[in-house]
Structures are given as C-alpha cells and as structure tokens.
Amino acid sequence: MAEEWNQDTGETVYRSRDPVKNLKIRVVLQRVSRVSELVQRLEEQEGLGGGDIALRTLRSTIGTGQPHLSDDKEEVVISWQEKLFSEFEYELYKNEAVCQTPLDRQYHQDILSLERTGGRKNRRIFTYTDYDRYTNLEEHGQAVTTTDRETRTFLVERMANLRRRRQDIKPLDGAGIRNSIVTWEPSEEFIKNNHTINTPVQTMYIMVDLGPSGKLGFKENEHVLCTIRVDSNGVITFKPDVTGTKGPYRLEVEGHKRELWKFTLQHVSESVQRAEQEQEENLYKDLYSRHREYLNGLVGSDFEMPPAGTMRVFINGEIVSAQEYEFNHIYVHYFMELPKNWSSPAFQELSGVTQSCRPKTLGRENVAYFSYPFSFELFLSEEVESEDIAQWPVLYFEVLSLDFWQRYRVEGYGYVVLPQTPGMHILTRQTWRPVELGTVSELRRFFIGGSPELEDLTYAKVPSTFQGEHLSRFGFRTETTGSVTFRFHSIHQSRSFLDSSSLRKRKQSMLDRLRGSSQQTSILNVRDAFLRAQRRMQMARESLLTDILSTSKISQLEQSTA
C-alpha cells in the first residue's frame, strides 16, 4: 500500500472569480491498521485454496472485536468558514460561565441549538475558522526558517502579529476628504509599522482528533488535515491539495499504539446551472453597460474640436539621449520655428533647456540619457497653397557642455523636421559645430571656454532671414560632432477628417494635400537615389578608364624597354 500514498503535501494555488462562500470540501477519514492490512491480504488469497485454519480463525476474531464503523471511518462535507466543534470546544462552550467574548457567547448559542437538534454530527473531524484563537496563534507561531536558533526580526514580528483583514474606512472630515492622506514627516516608528503588506486574507483549518476511542478532546491528539487561505483577489491556497484522482494522504499517530490513518480531500462545490450561468452573464453585461454609461457621463461626448478649416497637431516629444560628445555635463537647448500659416496658443512655450547630464559608456560610445519630455500644440490653416503645405515646423537645437567653472562650450548644432504623419517616430540627427583655423581656438576652448557660435540657430538649416534662391556657405569651416535622438508622438485633429461631404466637394482638401506632399517627397527620394546611382556609375567608369590607360602605358613601356 505504500506505493498508493499521495506524497505531495505542498501548497497548491488556484484562482477563482466565483464567491468563496460556495466552496465545499468533502473529507473522508479512515483508520488503516496492520491487522486490517492482514485481513485484506487474506481476502485477496481466498481464491488460492482452503487457506490456513489459524489465519481464518484470526480473521473471524478480528471481525468480532473490530470497533464501531463510526469510530473507524468518518465522512464530512465542509463549507467555507463552517464551524464544526471539537469534543473539547463542545464541552467548553456548553458552560455559559466560561464565555467572555462575543464570539464565545455566539458559540454557546450555537451549541444550545445543536443540543435541541440531537447534538453535533461530527466526531473526529472539526474546523477552526478565521475568527478562532487557534488561527491567530498558528499564524503567530510560524517560523521563517527551519533552524531552532532562529532570531525573529522586527519585520517578522509585525508580519506574524498582523491579522490581514479588510481595513476599516477612515472617517471623513467636514469637507469630504479623508484625514491624513499624506504624512509629510513620517517618524521611524511610523515607517516600521507601515512597512508591511496588508492584503486581506481569510484562513480556515480542517482538523482531526486522533485520540483513542472514548478519550477525545485532548490538544495533543489534534492534527491539521488541510489549511485553506483565500485573499481578496480570489486566490485560493490549499495545503495539501485536493486529492482528485491521486491516492489518499497518510497520517501516522505516534504512541504506545501506533495507528495509521488515511484521508482524502474532494472538491464537491455545486456546479452552476446553465440557466443560472446565463443569468449571471446577463447581470455582468448589464453592470458593465451601466458602468460604461456612467463613464460616458463623466467624460461626455462633446470633444473639443479645432475651428473649421484648421488642423490641430499635438506633438508629445522626448529628447532621449545624446551620444559621442567630447566633454561631460552636456545639456540641450531647443526651440521651435513655425513656418507661414502655422500658429500656436499664446501660452505655448516654443523653447526649453534640458538638465545637464554626465555620459556613461555603452559599448564603444559615450551616451548621455536625458529622457526630457516636451509638448507642442500647433495649428495649421487648411486654406493655403499647395506649396506651403510641405513646410512643416522645424525643431532647432544646440548641444552645450559645462566645465568645472560653470563655463559653457558649444558641442554642436542641428535641426529636425517634425514628422508629417501621425504616430510614433524615433529620429536621430547628427550635429556639427563651427571651427577656426589653428590651434589657438582649440586651446582657448579647452582651458578658458567659449568657442565660435552661431548668432542665428536657423543657420543650421536655412536662415529665416534668407530671401534669395541660392545659399552659399563657401569658406564656412565646420566639424562633425555627435548625434541626438528624439522620440515624437504625433496626433492630428481636423474636422475634414470626419466630414466626408466636404471632402468630395473640395478638390484639394487637407488630406489630398498631405497625400500629394508625401507623394512629392517619395518622388524626390527616388530621384535622389537615381542621381546617387548615376554618380556611382560615373565613378566606376572613370576608374575603369584609368585602369585601362595605366595598363596601356605599362605595355608601351615594356615594348620600348624590349
């Protein structure tokens, strides 16, 4: 029989959304002694022949001297937090004089009700609910480690003493706000007392009294069959698990008369009927619809829309990082330039400065992580010419560094055009800085600080004051420095996106212009790629001609030498 025992006595965790009050467990307890094993073996050997007379006589003797079935086997169905009194509790709470707490007096009334209905039905199996003293003492006495010389810390003591029940709601003050929501100056004692997890948990113990027949009710004979814990999140923990298809659990009693018991735990909760399940689903649907209507009532259905003939652009951006710059303690200064027909609210700030950051080594690069957020709200008039729609706002930026004396140096200039399509975009832009001839300027930049700067940051692209057709930068010396990474989240909002009739009436709507601009951009990209390929072909032809000429010269030289 040893091979049939269930040896897995660890905890098993389940999760359920059903009310825990519907949980029911059937506990079957049965005595297994050496004599009963012998009888079972004799029954299995009856088909082999007459058998031995002494063994048959022993079996008949055992059958006549066997205890009553109710003392050898017991079966009880227990609901969640159902109180089954033990022999000791039954005799204790029957006496009204020992009942001091409201729980004791409640148990006294329950026992009187049992007396009127014929007494308790259980014999050996009983329970301790979440409100019994045993639950408090058991949780307080749990050890963290297996050593006998364990030293319990303050946190362990707090967790052991903590009865994790649902907390009472604090009273409200006259203004309807809870008192002491934030403790601005917490003391050390306050921090110690609140540094614990307070998840509401309920516990229930299924116990058994394995004392000799007629001598039940002694604490030393009580044993735990199963511990069930349920928290507020619907997590149910069994220790040990329900048996199901597994074998029974083994429980051996030490003493002058060693006895072996086995018990099984079966989940016998009633399954919900199809009609009740449909009713519950309809109830949840109705609850969710009411909650959705409540949220819609709070939010409302009238969203703020931009004026007619205007597209609103929301830009939630972030300066992610800057990499490969020479000095430490770098920061970024940026500002937004709005082209013609673009505008922003009066309170909108179109410039900003990040915090200074010290780079860290990542692989072979020095990277400074800013994670600096910024946001812009911009408006574009839809009644513009087609060539103006391609001009989108430009974000100009300069990277600077601070030295020990808080003097700044220019590390690079750059710009990035805002994305023309909604969504998330991650862009990395290279930067450059102006340099002077000679080593004096570099020595001045290193020791004293300061370097050549741009008076107008828009010179990084096309100056805003430039009115000509060709911009010459001949003789302007620059040096490539590092790069800056941006992340943009762009949102476009316009009445033209919703009004389909106006789209059909207008020959060139906002969407058409955007689409034409994107097509024009793609055409320009294809043309640039074609020009690059053409230049590579020309270079290849020139190199081929050079090789042919050099080969012919070598052959002529060889002939003349010969």
C-alpha positions as CSV (number, residue, x, y, z in Angstrom):
1,M,0.0,0.0,0.0
2,A,3.0,2.4,0.4
3,E,3.1,2.9,-3.3
4,E,-0.5,4.3,-3.3
5,W,0.1,7.1,-0.8
6,N,0.0,10.7,-2.0
7,Q,3.3,12.2,-1.0
8,D,2.7,15.7,-2.4
9,T,1.7,17.7,0.7
10,G,2.8,21.1,-0.5
11,E,0.7,24.2,-1.2
12,T,-1.4,24.5,-4.4
13,V,-2.7,27.8,-5.6
14,Y,-6.0,28.4,-7.5
15,R,-7.7,31.5,-8.7
16,S,-11.5,31.8,-8.9
17,R,-13.9,34.7,-9.6
18,D,-16.8,32.9,-8.0
19,P,-17.9,33.8,-4.4
20,V,-15.8,31.8,-2.0
21,K,-18.9,31.0,0.1
22,N,-19.8,28.4,-2.5
23,L,-16.7,26.3,-1.7
24,K,-17.3,22.9,-0.3
25,I,-14.8,20.2,0.6
26,R,-15.6,16.5,1.4
27,V,-13.2,15.0,3.9
28,V,-13.1,11.2,4.2
29,L,-11.1,9.9,7.2
30,Q,-10.4,6.1,7.7
31,R,-8.3,4.1,10.1
32,V,-5.7,1.8,8.5
33,S,-4.0,-0.6,11.0
34,R,-1.7,-3.6,10.5
35,V,-4.5,-6.0,11.4
36,S,-6.8,-4.6,8.7
37,E,-3.9,-5.0,6.2
38,L,-3.6,-8.6,7.1
39,V,-7.4,-9.1,6.7
40,Q,-7.2,-7.5,3.2
41,R,-4.4,-9.9,2.2
42,L,-6.4,-12.9,3.4
43,E,-9.4,-11.7,1.3
44,E,-7.1,-11.5,-1.7
45,Q,-5.8,-15.1,-1.2
46,E,-9.2,-16.7,-0.8
47,G,-9.2,-17.9,-4.4
48,L,-6.0,-19.8,-3.9
49,G,-7.5,-22.7,-1.8
50,G,-8.7,-23.5,1.6
51,G,-6.1,-21.5,3.3
52,D,-4.8,-21.9,6.8
53,I,-7.2,-22.5,9.6
54,A,-5.3,-20.3,12.0
55,L,-5.5,-17.3,9.7
56,R,-9.2,-17.9,9.1
57,T,-9.7,-18.0,12.9
58,L,-7.7,-14.9,13.3
59,R,-9.8,-13.1,10.7
60,S,-13.1,-14.1,12.3
61,T,-11.7,-13.0,15.7
62,I,-10.7,-9.6,14.3
63,G,-14.1,-9.2,12.7
64,T,-15.9,-9.7,16.0
65,G,-13.6,-7.5,18.0
66,Q,-13.4,-4.6,15.5
67,P,-14.5,-1.1,16.7
68,H,-17.7,0.5,15.5
69,L,-17.7,1.9,12.0
70,S,-18.3,5.5,13.1
71,D,-15.1,5.4,15.1
72,D,-13.1,3.8,12.2
73,K,-14.4,5.9,9.4
74,E,-15.9,9.4,9.1
75,E,-17.1,11.5,6.1
76,V,-18.0,15.1,6.4
77,V,-18.8,17.8,3.8
78,I,-17.5,21.2,5.0
79,S,-18.4,24.6,3.6
80,W,-16.2,27.7,3.6
81,Q,-15.8,29.1,7.2
82,E,-18.3,26.5,8.5
83,K,-17.7,25.9,12.2
84,L,-17.6,22.3,13.4
85,F,-16.9,22.0,17.1
86,S,-14.5,19.5,18.5
87,E,-15.1,17.5,21.6
88,F,-13.1,19.9,23.7
89,E,-14.9,23.0,22.3
90,Y,-18.3,21.4,22.7
91,E,-17.8,20.8,26.4
92,L,-16.1,24.1,26.9
93,Y,-18.6,26.4,25.3
94,K,-21.6,24.5,26.7
95,N,-20.8,26.1,30.0
96,E,-22.0,29.7,29.8
97,A,-19.8,30.8,32.7
98,V,-16.6,30.5,30.6
99,C,-17.9,32.6,27.7
100,Q,-16.4,36.0,27.9
101,T,-16.1,37.4,24.4
102,P,-19.0,37.9,21.9
103,L,-17.6,35.0,19.8
104,D,-17.7,32.7,22.9
105,R,-21.3,33.7,23.6
106,Q,-22.2,33.1,19.9
107,Y,-20.6,29.6,20.1
108,H,-22.6,29.0,23.3
109,Q,-25.8,29.7,21.4
110,D,-24.8,27.5,18.5
111,I,-24.1,24.6,20.9
112,L,-27.5,25.1,22.5
113,S,-29.1,24.9,19.1
114,L,-27.2,21.7,18.4
115,E,-28.4,20.2,21.7
116,R,-32.0,20.8,20.7
117,T,-31.4,19.1,17.3
118,G,-29.7,16.0,18.7
119,G,-26.1,17.2,19.3
120,R,-23.2,17.5,16.9
121,K,-23.0,15.3,13.9
122,N,-19.2,15.1,13.5
123,R,-17.0,13.0,15.8
124,R,-13.3,13.4,15.0
125,I,-13.3,16.0,12.2
126,F,-13.7,19.6,13.2
127,T,-12.7,23.1,12.0
128,Y,-11.1,26.3,13.1
129,T,-12.4,29.3,11.3
130,D,-10.8,32.7,10.7
131,Y,-12.1,34.1,13.9
132,D,-10.9,31.4,16.3
133,R,-7.9,31.9,18.6
134,Y,-6.1,29.0,17.0
135,T,-5.8,30.9,13.7
136,N,-4.1,33.8,15.5
137,L,-1.8,31.6,17.5
138,E,-0.9,29.4,14.4
139,E,0.0,32.4,12.3
140,H,2.0,34.0,15.1
141,G,4.0,30.8,15.7
142,Q,5.0,30.2,12.1
143,A,8.8,30.1,11.7
144,V,10.5,31.6,8.7
145,T,13.5,29.1,8.6
146,T,14.0,25.6,9.7
147,T,16.7,26.3,12.3
148,D,15.9,26.0,16.0
149,R,18.0,29.1,16.8
150,E,16.1,31.5,14.6
151,T,16.1,35.2,15.6
152,R,12.9,36.9,14.7
153,T,13.4,40.4,13.3
154,F,11.0,43.3,13.9
155,L,9.5,42.9,10.4
156,V,8.9,39.2,11.0
157,E,7.2,40.0,14.3
158,R,5.0,42.6,12.6
159,M,4.0,40.2,9.8
160,A,3.3,37.5,12.4
161,N,1.1,39.7,14.5
162,L,-0.7,41.2,11.6
163,R,-4.2,39.9,11.1
164,R,-4.6,40.6,7.5
165,R,-8.3,41.5,7.3
166,R,-10.1,44.2,5.3
167,Q,-9.2,47.6,6.7
168,D,-11.9,49.8,8.1
169,I,-12.5,53.0,6.1
170,K,-11.3,56.1,7.9
171,P,-14.0,58.7,8.7
172,L,-14.3,61.7,6.5
173,D,-13.9,65.3,7.7
174,G,-16.4,68.0,7.0
175,A,-15.1,68.8,3.5
176,G,-15.4,65.1,2.4
177,I,-11.7,64.5,2.3
178,R,-10.0,61.7,4.3
179,N,-7.9,62.9,7.2
180,S,-4.1,62.3,7.0
181,I,-4.0,61.2,3.4
182,V,-0.3,62.1,3.2
183,T,2.2,62.1,6.1
184,W,4.7,64.7,5.3
185,E,7.1,64.0,8.1
186,P,6.8,60.3,9.0
187,S,8.6,59.1,12.1
188,E,10.8,56.0,12.3
189,E,8.1,54.2,14.3
190,F,5.5,55.1,11.6
191,I,7.8,53.7,8.9
192,K,8.3,50.5,10.8
193,N,4.6,50.0,11.5
194,N,3.6,50.6,7.8
195,H,6.4,48.6,6.2
196,T,4.2,45.5,5.9
197,I,2.0,44.0,3.2
198,N,-1.7,44.2,4.2
199,T,-3.6,42.1,1.8
200,P,-6.9,40.9,3.3
201,V,-6.7,37.1,3.8
202,Q,-9.1,34.7,5.4
203,T,-7.9,31.3,6.8
204,M,-9.6,28.1,7.7
205,Y,-8.2,24.9,9.2
206,I,-9.7,21.4,8.8
207,M,-8.7,19.4,11.9
208,V,-8.9,15.9,13.2
209,D,-8.8,14.4,16.7
210,L,-7.0,11.1,16.6
211,G,-7.2,10.2,20.2
212,P,-8.3,6.8,21.4
213,S,-11.9,6.0,21.4
214,G,-13.6,7.4,24.4
215,K,-10.7,9.8,25.2
216,L,-11.3,12.5,22.6
217,G,-10.9,16.2,23.4
218,F,-7.1,16.4,24.2
219,K,-5.0,19.1,22.5
220,E,-2.0,16.7,21.9
221,N,-4.2,14.5,19.7
222,E,-5.3,17.3,17.3
223,H,-3.8,17.3,13.8
224,V,-4.2,19.6,10.8
225,L,-5.7,17.9,7.8
226,C,-5.9,20.9,5.4
227,T,-5.2,24.6,5.5
228,I,-7.3,26.8,3.2
229,R,-6.5,30.5,2.6
230,V,-8.4,32.9,0.4
231,D,-7.3,36.5,-0.3
232,S,-9.3,39.5,-1.6
233,N,-8.0,38.9,-5.2
234,G,-9.7,35.5,-5.5
235,V,-6.5,33.4,-4.9
236,I,-7.3,30.2,-3.0
237,T,-4.4,28.2,-1.4
238,F,-4.8,24.6,-0.3
239,K,-2.2,22.8,1.8
240,P,-2.3,19.9,0.9
241,D,-4.1,19.9,-2.4
242,V,-7.4,18.1,-3.0
243,T,-6.7,14.5,-3.9
244,G,-8.9,14.1,-7.0
245,T,-7.5,11.1,-8.9
246,K,-4.5,10.8,-6.7
247,G,-4.2,8.5,-3.8
248,P,-5.1,9.3,-0.1
249,Y,-2.8,11.1,2.3
250,R,-1.1,9.2,5.1
251,L,-1.3,10.3,8.7
252,E,0.6,8.2,11.3
253,V,0.0,8.6,15.0
254,E,2.9,8.1,17.3
255,G,2.4,6.5,20.7
256,H,2.3,3.2,22.5
257,K,-0.2,2.0,20.0
258,R,0.9,3.2,16.6
259,E,-2.0,3.8,14.3
260,L,-2.1,4.6,10.6
261,W,-4.9,6.8,9.2
262,K,-5.7,7.9,5.6
263,F,-7.8,10.8,4.4
264,T,-8.9,12.3,1.2
265,L,-10.0,15.8,0.2
266,Q,-12.5,16.2,-2.6
267,H,-13.9,19.3,-4.2
268,V,-17.7,18.9,-4.1
269,S,-18.8,22.5,-4.8
270,E,-22.1,22.6,-6.7
271,S,-21.7,23.4,-10.4
272,V,-23.7,26.4,-11.6
273,Q,-26.6,25.5,-13.8
274,R,-26.8,26.7,-17.4
275,A,-29.8,29.0,-16.7
276,E,-28.0,30.5,-13.7
277,Q,-24.8,31.0,-15.7
278,E,-26.7,32.8,-18.4
279,Q,-28.4,34.9,-15.8
280,E,-25.1,35.8,-14.2
281,E,-23.6,36.7,-17.6
282,N,-26.6,38.9,-18.4
283,L,-26.2,40.5,-15.0
284,Y,-22.5,41.3,-15.7
285,K,-23.3,42.7,-19.1
286,D,-25.9,45.0,-17.6
287,L,-23.4,46.0,-14.9
288,Y,-20.7,46.7,-17.5
289,S,-23.1,48.7,-19.7
290,R,-24.2,50.8,-16.7
291,H,-20.6,51.4,-15.8
292,R,-19.8,52.4,-19.4
293,E,-22.8,54.8,-19.4
294,Y,-21.5,56.2,-16.1
295,L,-18.0,56.8,-17.5
296,N,-19.5,58.3,-20.6
297,G,-21.5,60.7,-18.4
298,L,-18.3,61.7,-16.7
299,V,-16.3,62.2,-19.9
300,G,-19.0,63.5,-22.1
301,S,-19.5,63.2,-25.8
302,D,-18.6,66.7,-26.8
303,F,-14.9,66.8,-27.6
304,E,-13.1,70.0,-28.2
305,M,-12.7,70.3,-32.0
306,P,-10.4,72.8,-33.8
307,P,-12.1,75.6,-35.8
308,A,-13.3,74.9,-39.2
309,G,-10.6,75.0,-41.9
310,T,-7.8,74.3,-39.3
311,M,-5.8,71.2,-38.4
312,R,-4.6,70.8,-34.9
313,V,-1.3,69.0,-34.4
314,F,-0.3,67.6,-31.0
315,I,3.4,66.8,-30.5
316,N,4.4,64.9,-27.4
317,G,8.2,64.6,-27.8
318,E,11.2,63.4,-25.8
319,I,14.9,64.1,-26.1
320,V,16.0,60.6,-25.4
321,S,19.8,60.7,-25.5
322,A,22.9,62.3,-26.9
323,Q,26.0,60.3,-27.9
324,E,29.6,60.7,-28.8
325,Y,30.4,64.2,-27.5
326,E,33.8,65.3,-26.3
327,F,33.1,66.7,-22.8
328,N,30.8,65.8,-19.9
329,H,27.9,67.6,-18.3
330,I,26.2,68.3,-21.5
331,Y,22.7,69.8,-22.0
332,V,20.4,70.6,-24.9
333,H,18.8,73.9,-25.8
334,Y,16.0,73.8,-28.3
335,F,13.3,76.0,-29.9
336,M,10.5,75.6,-32.5
337,E,10.3,77.6,-35.6
338,L,6.8,77.9,-37.1
339,P,6.6,78.5,-40.9
340,K,3.9,80.6,-42.6
341,N,0.3,79.7,-41.9
342,W,1.3,77.9,-38.7
343,S,0.4,79.2,-35.2
344,S,0.3,78.2,-31.6
345,P,-1.6,79.3,-28.5
346,A,-0.4,82.4,-26.7
347,F,0.6,80.4,-23.6
348,Q,2.6,77.9,-25.6
349,E,6.3,77.9,-24.9
350,L,8.3,77.1,-28.0
351,S,11.7,76.7,-26.4
352,G,13.3,74.9,-23.5
353,V,16.5,73.6,-21.9
354,T,17.2,70.1,-20.6
355,Q,19.0,69.2,-17.5
356,S,22.8,68.6,-17.6
357,C,23.8,65.0,-17.9
358,R,27.0,63.1,-17.5
359,P,27.5,60.5,-20.2
360,K,28.1,56.8,-19.5
361,T,30.0,54.3,-21.5
362,L,27.8,52.0,-23.5
363,G,29.8,49.6,-25.7
364,R,32.2,51.9,-27.6
365,E,30.1,55.0,-27.3
366,N,29.6,57.7,-24.6
367,V,25.8,58.1,-24.2
368,A,24.0,60.8,-22.1
369,Y,20.4,59.8,-21.3
370,F,18.1,62.8,-20.9
371,S,14.6,61.4,-21.2
372,Y,13.5,65.0,-21.3
373,P,9.8,65.4,-22.3
374,F,8.3,68.4,-24.1
375,S,4.9,69.0,-25.9
376,F,3.6,71.4,-28.5
377,E,0.1,72.3,-29.7
378,L,0.2,73.7,-33.2
379,F,-2.5,74.9,-35.7
380,L,-2.3,74.9,-39.5
381,S,-4.7,76.7,-41.7
382,E,-6.1,74.4,-44.4
383,E,-6.8,77.3,-46.8
384,V,-3.2,77.5,-48.0
385,E,-1.5,77.0,-51.3
386,S,-0.2,73.5,-52.1
387,E,3.5,74.5,-51.9
388,D,3.0,75.9,-48.4
389,I,1.7,72.6,-47.0
390,A,5.1,71.0,-47.4
391,Q,6.6,73.4,-45.0
392,W,6.4,71.8,-41.6
393,P,7.7,73.2,-38.3
394,V,11.4,72.7,-37.6
395,L,12.9,72.0,-34.2
396,Y,16.3,73.6,-33.9
397,F,18.7,72.6,-31.1
398,E,22.2,73.1,-29.9
399,V,24.2,70.9,-27.6
400,L,26.4,72.6,-25.0
401,S,28.7,71.4,-22.2
402,L,29.7,72.9,-18.8
403,D,33.2,72.8,-17.4
404,F,34.4,72.9,-13.7
405,W,33.9,76.7,-13.5
406,Q,30.4,76.5,-15.0
407,R,31.5,77.9,-18.3
408,Y,29.8,76.5,-21.4
409,R,31.1,75.3,-24.7
410,V,29.1,74.7,-27.9
411,E,29.3,71.0,-28.8
412,G,27.1,71.0,-31.9
413,Y,24.1,72.4,-33.8
414,G,21.3,70.5,-35.5
415,Y,17.7,70.5,-36.5
416,V,14.8,68.0,-37.0
417,V,11.7,68.5,-39.1
418,L,8.5,67.4,-37.2
419,P,7.0,64.2,-38.6
420,Q,4.2,64.8,-41.2
421,T,2.3,61.6,-40.3
422,P,0.7,60.8,-37.0
423,G,2.1,58.1,-34.8
424,M,5.4,57.4,-33.1
425,H,8.7,58.3,-34.7
426,I,12.2,57.9,-33.4
427,L,14.7,60.2,-35.2
428,T,18.5,60.6,-34.7
429,R,20.2,63.7,-36.1
430,Q,23.9,64.4,-36.5
431,T,25.3,67.8,-35.2
432,W,28.2,70.0,-36.2
433,R,30.0,73.0,-34.7
434,P,32.0,75.8,-36.4
435,V,35.8,75.7,-36.0
436,E,38.6,78.2,-36.6
437,L,42.0,77.6,-38.2
438,G,44.9,77.0,-36.0
439,T,45.3,75.5,-32.5
440,V,44.8,78.8,-30.5
441,S,41.0,78.5,-30.8
442,E,41.1,74.9,-29.6
443,L,43.4,75.7,-26.7
444,R,41.1,78.6,-25.7
445,R,38.1,76.3,-25.9
446,F,39.7,73.7,-23.7
447,F,41.3,76.0,-21.0
448,I,39.2,79.1,-21.0
449,G,35.9,78.0,-22.5
450,G,34.0,79.6,-25.3
451,S,34.1,78.8,-29.0
452,P,32.7,80.1,-32.3
453,E,28.9,80.3,-32.1
454,L,26.0,81.0,-34.4
455,E,24.1,84.2,-33.9
456,D,21.1,82.6,-35.6
457,L,20.3,78.9,-34.8
458,T,18.3,78.7,-38.0
459,Y,21.6,78.8,-39.9
460,A,21.8,75.1,-39.1
461,K,19.2,74.6,-41.9
462,V,18.2,77.7,-43.9
463,P,18.2,81.1,-42.1
464,S,14.8,82.6,-41.5
465,T,16.1,85.9,-42.9
466,F,17.3,84.5,-46.1
467,Q,15.3,85.7,-49.2
468,G,17.5,84.6,-52.1
469,E,17.4,81.4,-54.3
470,H,20.9,80.1,-53.6
471,L,22.6,80.0,-50.1
472,S,26.4,79.8,-50.3
473,R,28.4,78.5,-47.3
474,F,31.7,78.5,-49.1
475,G,34.6,79.0,-46.6
476,F,32.5,78.2,-43.6
477,R,34.5,75.5,-41.7
478,T,32.7,73.0,-39.5
479,E,33.4,69.8,-37.6
480,T,31.1,66.8,-37.2
481,T,30.4,66.1,-33.5
482,G,27.9,63.7,-32.0
483,S,24.2,63.0,-32.5
484,V,20.9,63.5,-30.6
485,T,18.0,61.0,-30.6
486,F,14.4,62.2,-30.4
487,R,11.1,60.4,-29.9
488,F,7.9,62.0,-31.2
489,H,4.2,61.0,-30.7
490,S,2.2,63.0,-33.2
491,I,-1.6,63.4,-33.2
492,H,-3.6,65.2,-36.0
493,Q,-7.1,66.5,-35.5
494,S,-9.3,68.2,-38.1
495,R,-12.9,68.5,-39.0
496,S,-12.0,67.5,-42.6
497,F,-11.2,64.0,-41.3
498,L,-14.8,63.5,-40.3
499,D,-16.9,65.5,-42.8
500,S,-16.8,63.3,-45.9
501,S,-19.2,65.5,-47.9
502,S,-16.8,68.4,-47.6
503,L,-14.0,66.1,-48.9
504,R,-16.0,65.3,-52.0
505,K,-16.9,69.0,-52.6
506,R,-13.4,70.3,-52.3
507,K,-10.9,69.5,-55.0
508,Q,-7.9,69.9,-52.7
509,S,-8.6,69.1,-49.1
510,M,-6.2,68.8,-46.3
511,L,-5.8,65.0,-46.8
512,D,-5.2,65.4,-50.5
513,R,-2.5,68.0,-49.9
514,L,-0.9,65.8,-47.3
515,R,-1.0,62.9,-49.7
516,G,0.4,65.0,-52.5
517,S,3.1,66.2,-50.3
518,S,4.0,62.7,-49.3
519,Q,4.0,61.6,-52.9
520,Q,6.2,64.5,-53.9
521,T,8.5,63.5,-51.1
522,S,8.7,59.9,-52.3
523,I,9.4,61.1,-55.9
524,L,12.2,63.3,-54.6
525,N,13.6,60.4,-52.7
526,V,13.5,58.2,-55.8
527,R,15.2,61.0,-57.9
528,D,17.9,61.4,-55.3
529,A,18.5,57.6,-55.2
530,F,18.7,57.6,-59.1
531,L,21.2,60.5,-59.0
532,R,23.4,58.7,-56.4
533,A,23.4,55.5,-58.5
534,Q,24.3,57.6,-61.6
535,R,27.2,59.2,-59.8
536,R,28.4,55.8,-58.7
537,M,28.2,54.5,-62.3
538,Q,30.3,57.6,-63.5
539,M,32.9,57.0,-60.8
540,A,33.1,53.3,-61.8
541,R,33.5,54.3,-65.5
542,E,36.2,56.8,-64.6
543,S,38.1,54.2,-62.5
544,L,37.8,51.7,-65.4
545,L,39.2,54.1,-67.9
546,T,42.0,54.9,-65.5
547,D,42.9,51.2,-65.2
548,I,42.8,50.8,-69.0
549,L,45.1,53.8,-69.5
550,S,47.5,52.6,-66.9
551,T,47.6,49.1,-68.4
552,S,48.3,50.5,-71.9
553,K,51.1,52.7,-70.6
554,I,52.7,49.8,-68.9
555,S,52.5,47.7,-72.0
556,Q,54.1,50.5,-74.1
557,L,56.8,50.9,-71.5
558,E,57.6,47.2,-71.7
559,Q,57.7,47.3,-75.5
560,S,60.1,50.3,-75.6
561,T,62.3,48.7,-73.0
562,A,62.4,45.5,-75.0
